[in-house]
Amino acid sequence: MKKIVALMAIFAAFAFAADGDTMIKAYSVIAAVVGLGLAALGGAIGMGHASAATIAGTARNPGMGGKLMGTMFIALAMIEAQVIYALVLALIALYANPFLG
């Protein structure tokens, strides 16, 4: 954890040393990476919980396995959609930055 904080401090130092547009671009890159990382982490945790609950439900009642599996795939698609939305926002921040004049 200390290494990550040190790395972020180094990135911040480079961002503060630059002019206005370069500083905005540097912070946009940092925000895109951190935001996408958090979205992927949250999505992975959510998918893990959904899969574990489906496996536990199927183990308790094998007859409901098909319905549980279909519901799980719908839930996984919705969870993954949130991560894809974060990716789209990160790409917008990187390539079509609305904060640059």
C-alpha positions in Angstrom: 0.0 0.0 0.0 2.9 2.4 0.8 4.3 1.8 -2.7 1.0 2.7 -4.3 0.8 5.9 -2.3 4.4 6.8 -3.1 3.7 6.2 -6.8 0.6 8.4 -6.7 2.7 11.1 -5.0 5.2 10.9 -7.8 2.5 11.2 -10.4 1.1 14.2 -8.6 4.5 15.9 -8.5 4.8 15.5 -12.3 1.3 16.9 -12.7 1.9 19.9 -10.6 5.2 20.7 -12.4 3.4 21.0 -15.8 1.4 23.8 -17.3 -2.4 24.0 -17.3 -3.4 21.7 -20.2 -0.7 19.1 -19.3 -1.8 19.1 -15.7 -5.4 18.4 -16.7 -4.3 15.6 -19.0 -2.1 14.1 -16.2 -4.9 14.2 -13.7 -7.3 12.8 -16.3 -5.0 9.8 -16.8 -4.7 9.2 -13.0 -8.5 9.5 -12.6 -9.2 7.2 -15.5 -6.8 4.5 -14.2 -8.1 4.7 -10.6 -11.7 4.9 -11.6 -11.4 1.9 -14.0 -9.5 -0.1 -11.4 -12.2 0.5 -8.8 -14.9 -0.4 -11.2 -13.2 -3.6 -12.2 -12.6 -4.4 -8.5 -16.2 -3.8 -7.6 -17.4 -5.8 -10.6 -15.2 -8.7 -9.8 -16.4 -8.8 -6.2 -20.1 -8.6 -7.3 -19.6 -11.4 -9.9 -17.9 -13.5 -7.2 -20.8 -13.0 -4.8 -23.4 -13.8 -7.5 -21.6 -16.9 -8.6 -21.2 -18.1 -5.0 -24.9 -17.5 -4.2 -25.9 -19.4 -7.4 -23.7 -22.4 -6.5 -25.0 -22.4 -3.0 -28.6 -22.3 -4.2 -28.0 -25.1 -6.7 -26.4 -27.2 -4.0 -29.4 -26.7 -1.7 -32.0 -27.3 -4.4 -30.6 -29.0 -7.6 -34.0 -28.7 -9.3 -33.8 -24.9 -9.4 -30.3 -25.0 -11.0 -31.5 -23.9 -14.4 -33.5 -21.0 -13.2 -30.7 -19.9 -10.9 -28.2 -20.1 -13.7 -30.2 -18.0 -16.0 -30.8 -15.3 -13.4 -27.1 -15.4 -12.6 -26.2 -14.7 -16.2 -28.5 -11.7 -16.3 -27.0 -10.4 -13.1 -23.5 -10.9 -14.4 -24.3 -9.0 -17.6 -25.7 -6.1 -15.6 -22.6 -6.0 -13.4 -20.3 -6.1 -16.4 -22.3 -3.3 -18.0 -21.4 -1.0 -15.1 -17.7 -1.8 -15.7 -18.1 -1.1 -19.4 -19.7 2.3 -18.5 -16.7 3.1 -16.4 -14.4 2.2 -19.3 -16.3 4.5 -21.7 -16.0 7.3 -19.2 -12.3 6.7 -18.8 -11.8 6.7 -22.6 -13.8 10.0 -22.8 -11.6 11.5 -20.1 -8.5 10.4 -22.0 -9.3 11.1 -25.6 -12.1 13.6 -25.7 -11.4 15.5 -22.5 -14.2 18.0 -21.8 -12.0 20.0 -19.4 -9.6 21.1 -22.1 -10.5 24.3 -23.8 
